[in-house]
């Protein structure tokens, strides 16, 4: 599932970079959760919850075993 997650979320990278931030997929859990670490300006962004919702929708639409996203911050 890690490769699929990275491919799906790679489409978000330009948006993050344009705003001075980035993210790293730290991995997936056995129960279908994805852990993502925000870096740079994204840590302080007021819209990070909406961004997480967009990532969640993209993953949920593509991965049948996906159960949720966990956002970590530097």
N, CA, C and O of each residue as an XYZ file, in Angstrom:
296
protein
N       0.825     -1.201      0.000
C       0.000      0.000      0.000
C       0.866      1.259      0.000
O       0.419      2.298     -0.486
N       2.099      1.200      0.534
C       2.967      2.374      0.595
C       3.227      2.986     -0.771
O       3.158      4.205     -0.924
N       3.526      2.161     -1.764
C       3.801      2.682     -3.109
C       2.578      3.377     -3.683
O       2.693      4.440     -4.294
N       1.417      2.786     -3.491
C       0.176      3.399     -3.975
C      -0.075      4.738     -3.289
O      -0.463      5.707     -3.941
N       0.141      4.795     -1.994
C      -0.061      6.035     -1.229
C       0.864      7.122     -1.757
O       0.429      8.248     -2.000
N       2.136      6.789     -1.935
C       3.089      7.780     -2.442
C       2.700      8.285     -3.824
O       2.809      9.478     -4.105
N       2.252      7.392     -4.675
C       1.847      7.802     -6.024
C       0.632      8.730     -5.981
O       0.599      9.751     -6.668
N      -0.349      8.374     -5.184
C      -1.567      9.181     -5.087
C      -1.261     10.555     -4.508
O      -1.713     11.570     -5.037
N      -0.502     10.586     -3.434
C      -0.238     11.858     -2.762
C       0.810     12.704     -3.477
O       0.943     13.890     -3.175
N       1.552     12.129     -4.411
C       2.549     12.913     -5.145
C       1.900     14.067     -5.905
O       2.556     15.070     -6.187
N       0.635     13.933     -6.233
C      -0.077     15.001     -6.937
C      -0.282     16.235     -6.061
O      -0.571     17.316     -6.573
N      -0.136     16.084     -4.758
C      -0.272     17.206     -3.835
C       1.031     17.988     -3.676
O       1.011     19.126     -3.207
N       2.157     17.399     -4.057
C       3.471     18.007     -3.838
C       3.594     19.424     -4.413
O       4.052     20.313     -3.694
N       3.212     19.681     -5.666
C       3.360     21.039     -6.201
C       2.601     22.091     -5.386
O       3.085     23.208     -5.204
N       1.425     21.734     -4.903
C       0.637     22.645     -4.075
C       1.394     22.981     -2.787
O       1.464     24.146     -2.394
N       1.949     21.984     -2.146
C       2.710     22.187     -0.915
C       3.942     23.041     -1.185
O       4.229     23.977     -0.439
N       4.670     22.718     -2.252
C       5.901     23.443     -2.577
C       5.615     24.902     -2.901
O       6.406     25.778     -2.551
N       4.504     25.172     -3.558
C       4.133     26.547     -3.912
C       3.874     27.407     -2.679
O       3.946     28.634     -2.740
N       3.577     26.762     -1.581
C       3.285     27.494     -0.343
C       4.414     27.382      0.682
O       4.221     27.705      1.854
N       5.573     26.933      0.251
C       6.730     26.882      1.142
C       6.754     25.700      2.088
O       7.434     25.745      3.113
N       6.041     24.667      1.770
C       6.002     23.499      2.643
C       6.235     22.215      1.887
O       6.555     22.209      0.699
N       6.066     21.148      2.600
C       6.221     19.826      2.006
C       5.618     18.811      2.964
O       5.165     19.159      4.054
N       5.618     17.567      2.546
C       5.179     16.480      3.405
C       5.929     15.230      3.033
O       6.490     15.114      1.943
N       5.928     14.305      3.950
C       6.575     13.013      3.749
C       5.625     11.939      4.252
O       5.090     12.045      5.356
N       5.420     10.922      3.459
C       4.626      9.779      3.895
C       5.534      8.922      4.766
O       6.516      8.355      4.286
N       5.201      8.832      6.043
C       6.025      8.060      6.969
C       5.728      6.575      6.905
O       6.573      5.748      7.249
N       4.526      6.239      6.464
C       4.193      4.833      6.343
C       2.718      4.570      6.532
O       1.912      5.483      6.708
N       2.395      3.305      6.491
C       1.020      2.867      6.692
C       0.982      1.865      7.836
O       1.983      1.219      8.148
N      -0.172      1.746      8.448
C      -0.344      0.808      9.548
C      -1.102     -0.417      9.052
O      -1.705     -0.399      7.979
N      -1.062     -1.457      9.831
C      -1.776     -2.688      9.474
C      -3.287     -2.490      9.418
O      -3.995     -3.233      8.738
N      -3.776     -1.478     10.141
C      -5.222     -1.246     10.145
C      -5.653     -0.215      9.094
O      -6.769      0.300      9.163
N      -4.770      0.097      8.109
C      -5.157      0.912      6.965
C      -5.001      2.405      7.120
O      -5.529      3.158      6.301
N      -4.296      2.863      8.140
C      -4.074      4.294      8.312
C      -2.752      4.702      7.664
O      -1.809      3.916      7.574
N      -2.716      5.952      7.219
C      -1.534      6.519      6.578
C      -1.028      7.652      7.464
O      -1.795      8.525      7.872
N       0.273      7.629      7.759
C       0.880      8.687      8.570
C       1.690      9.594      7.651
O       2.570      9.139      6.920
N       1.372     10.894      7.704
C       2.011     11.907      6.883
C       2.604     12.972      7.794
O       1.930     13.458      8.702
N       3.871     13.340      7.558
C       4.533     14.390      8.332
C       4.599     15.663      7.501
O       5.135     15.664      6.392
N       4.048     16.754      8.047
C       4.108     18.053      7.401
C       5.407     18.747      7.794
O       5.890     18.600      8.917
N       5.967     19.508      6.849
C       7.181     20.266      7.129
C       7.042     21.677      6.558
O       6.126     21.968      5.789
N       7.970     22.539      6.952
C       7.990     23.901      6.440
C       6.770     24.702      6.853
O       6.262     24.559      7.965
N       6.311     25.538      5.953
C       5.179     26.426      6.233
C       3.878     25.678      6.492
O       2.956     26.228      7.095
N       3.795     24.447      6.048
C       2.562     23.671      6.226
C       2.262     23.401      7.699
O       1.106     23.208      8.076
N       3.287     23.388      8.513
C       3.091     23.131      9.944
C       2.229     24.231     10.561
O       1.399     23.950     11.425
N       2.413     25.467     10.132
C       1.696     26.607     10.710
C       0.445     26.997      9.930
O      -0.303     27.877     10.356
N       0.218     26.359      8.811
C      -0.881     26.742      7.930
C      -2.243     26.533      8.594
O      -2.497     25.498      9.211
N      -3.104     27.531      8.455
C      -4.445     27.440      9.012
C      -5.346     26.494      8.209
O      -6.397     26.072      8.691
N      -4.931     26.169      6.994
C      -5.750     25.317      6.125
C      -5.281     23.869      6.089
O      -5.737     23.094      5.249
N      -4.373     23.492      6.993
C      -3.840     22.127      6.947
C      -4.918     21.074      7.178
O      -4.800     19.959      6.670
N      -5.959     21.399      7.927
C      -7.046     20.438      8.120
C      -7.793     20.184      6.805
O      -8.181     19.053      6.514
N      -7.986     21.226      6.030
C      -8.648     21.059      4.729
C      -7.766     20.283      3.763
O      -8.247     19.468      2.976
N      -6.466     20.551      3.838
C      -5.534     19.814      3.001
C      -5.581     18.331      3.359
O      -5.585     17.474      2.474
N      -5.616     18.032      4.651
C      -5.708     16.642      5.105
C      -7.005     16.004      4.613
O      -7.023     14.819      4.279
N      -8.086     16.777      4.566
C      -9.351     16.256      4.052
C      -9.227     15.905      2.571
O      -9.749     14.881      2.129
N      -8.536     16.754      1.803
C      -8.329     16.477      0.387
C      -7.491     15.225      0.183
O      -7.786     14.407     -0.689
N      -6.448     15.078      0.988
C      -5.609     13.886      0.905
C      -6.426     12.649      1.273
O      -6.303     11.603      0.636
N      -7.246     12.775      2.289
C      -8.099     11.667      2.719
C      -9.044     11.243      1.605
O      -9.204     10.051      1.343
N      -9.665     12.206      0.956
C     -10.597     11.884     -0.135
C      -9.873     11.184     -1.281
O     -10.381     10.213     -1.841
N      -8.680     11.682     -1.628
C      -7.921     11.071     -2.724
C      -7.565      9.623     -2.391
O      -7.667      8.740     -3.243
N      -7.151      9.389     -1.159
C      -6.781      8.032     -0.742
C      -8.000      7.126     -0.642
O      -7.961      5.969     -1.060
N      -9.079      7.659     -0.087
C     -10.299      6.856      0.076
C     -10.876      6.445     -1.281
O     -11.405      5.343     -1.428
N     -10.772      7.336     -2.266
C     -11.309      7.033     -3.600
C     -10.466      6.019     -4.360
O     -10.943      5.407     -5.316
N      -9.214      5.837     -3.944
C      -8.306      4.976     -4.698
C      -7.914      3.682     -3.997
O      -7.538      2.709     -4.650
N      -7.999      3.668     -2.682
C      -7.516      2.513     -1.914
C      -8.632      1.928     -1.063
O      -9.074      2.571     -0.111
N      -9.093      0.737     -1.377
C     -10.212      0.151     -0.630
C      -9.887     -0.133      0.835
O     -10.795     -0.165      1.665
N      -8.618     -0.340      1.168
C      -8.244     -0.658      2.546
C      -7.925      0.570      3.387
O      -7.644      0.438      4.578
N      -7.962      1.751      2.799
C      -7.625      2.986      3.515
C      -8.664      3.273      4.596
O      -9.868      3.225      4.344
N      -8.181      3.572      5.806
C      -9.077      3.827      6.939
C      -8.946      5.215      7.543
O      -9.811      5.626      8.316
N      -7.899      5.944      7.216
C      -7.758      7.278      7.771
C      -6.342      7.787      7.641
O      -5.422      7.047      7.291
N      -6.183      9.075      7.932
C      -4.882      9.708      7.823
C      -4.503     10.294      9.175
O      -5.347     10.833      9.890
N      -3.234     10.182      9.513
C      -2.695     10.773     10.727
C      -1.674     11.808     10.297
O      -0.737     11.490      9.564
N      -1.844     13.040     10.743
C      -0.939     14.128     10.359
C       0.009     14.397     11.524
O      -0.419     14.662     12.647
N       1.298     14.324     11.233
C       2.333     14.655     12.211
C       2.993     15.954     11.749
O       2.986     16.266     10.559
N       3.553     16.697     12.674
C       4.183     17.958     12.355
C       5.591     17.990     12.930
O       5.863     17.410     13.981
N       6.487     18.685     12.216
C       7.853     18.876     12.729
C       7.819     19.723     13.983
O       8.865     20.000     14.569
